[in-house]
């Protein structure tokens, strides 16, 4: 199974990626997403699930069961779009609050035994080379913290340019 997090209009996503829209667990902007408040409820009260009831903090179990996690985001100052960043923050319960050393760095211990492949696609018309480098490092750091099996990062000027489904990558 694939999990897809994206910041596109739902109809645009479906027209660009019809196969993904049918065969994957999709998280797109269906309504307002509330910010993480740092309450640690996802670690203590409802392990693995955010306590904020807006529908965006409960896909940790899907990540734990997926083989591939795809993130499609507009690049904003070298980072993820506000929507994607909010959802990523809200799903910190996917990992445990305990730490371990990985590649000489302190990272959260994994909650789930299986590891997924992380593929991150960033897009933007005016993304500078510096922003591209920051985005790559951020995606790779996220992959390490999420204990991903592998991390692939691609950048393009538009989501249409990154239409990976048509290139036989899926």
N, C-alpha and C positions, 0 to 999 in steps of 0.2 A: 504494500500500500504506500501511496505517496501522500504527504501533507504539503499543502501549498499555502503560503502566506503572501498576499499581494495587496497593492494599494491602488489598483485600477478600478474604474467603474465596472460593476458586475457584468453588464452587457458587453463591454469592450473585452473583458477577460474571456468571456465565453466565446466571442467571435474569434479571438486570437488563438485560444487554446481549448477547442471543443472537447478533445479527448480527455484532457486533464479535468475539465469541468464535470465530466461524466464519471471518471474512474478514481477520483481522489477526494480526500477530505480537504475542503477549501475554506480558508479564512480570508474573507475580504471585508471591506467596509460596508456593513449592512446597517449601521447605525452608529451613534456616538460611542466612543470607547473612553472609559474613565481612566485616569492616571493611577498607577500603582501608588499606594499610600505608605508602603513600607511597614505594614502591620505584622508581617510574617505569618498571617493566617494560613497561607498556602503551605507552610512548613509545619505549623503547630495545630491549628484547628481542623483544617480539611486537607491533609497531606496530598500534595500534587495538584490541587485545584484552588484557584483564587477565590476568595470569599466575596468579592464584589460581583453582584448578580447581573452583569450586563451581557453575558454570552461570549466574552472574549478571553476569559481566563481558565477555560476548562479543556484545552486540547492537549495537555500534557500526556494523558493516557494514549492519545492518538500518536504523539511523537514517540512514545515508548514502544509502540507496535509497528511503526513505519520503517521501511527500508530506505526511504529517501525523503528529505525535507528540502523543499524548494522555496526560496524567498525571492520575490520580484519586487523591487523597490526603486523609487526615484531616489537619486543621490542628492542629498541636501548637505552642503558644507562637508562633504566627505563621509557623511553618515547616512543612516536609513531615513526614510520619510517619517514624519511625526506619527502617522498611523502605525506603520510597521514597528517603529521603536516602542510605542506604547504597548502593542500586543506582545512584543518580545519581553518587555519588562514585566508584564502581567503574567507571564508563564514561567517565572523563575522557579516555581514549584516543581517543574520538570526535573530539576536537580535537587540534591539534598543540601541542607544547611551546613554540612560538615565539609572539611577540606582535606585535600591531599596534594602532594607535589606531582606535577606532570610537566615534563620537559623543563625542569628547573624552576617552575612557577607554581604558585598556590592557586588551585582551582577547586570548585565544588565537586564533591563525590557524586557519581551518577546514581539516580534513583532506579533506573531500569537497566537490566543486563544487556539488552540488545543495543547495537550501535547503528545509526543511520548514516547515509551519505548526505552531506549538506552541499547544496548547490545554490549559490547566491548570484542573482542577476540584477545589476544596477543600471539605471538608465538616466539620461539627462542630456539636453541639447548643449549646454554650456558647462560641462564638467571639466575642470582643469586637470592637468596631469597630477598635480599635487593632491587634489581631491580624489582622483582615481586611486592613488597610492594609499591614501588614508582609508578609503573604502575597502580596499583589498585587505589591509592589515586588520581592520575592524572585523570583517567577515571571517578571516582566519582565526582571530582571537575568540570570536563567538563560537566557532567550530570546536576549538580546543576546550573552552569552558563547558560546552554542551557534550563533550566527549564523543564528537562525531568521528566516524570511521575515516572519512576523507572530506576535504573541502575543495570545491571548485568555485572560482569567481569569474564571471564574465561581465563586461561592461559594453554598453552601446548607447547610441543617441536616443533611441526610442524603444518601447516594448515591441514594436513591430520588427525592429532590427534583431531583437533577441527572441524571435519566434522559434524557440528551440525545438518545438514539437515538429515543425515542418522540416527541420534539418536531420531528422532521424535520431535525435539524441535521447528520445524517451523509449 
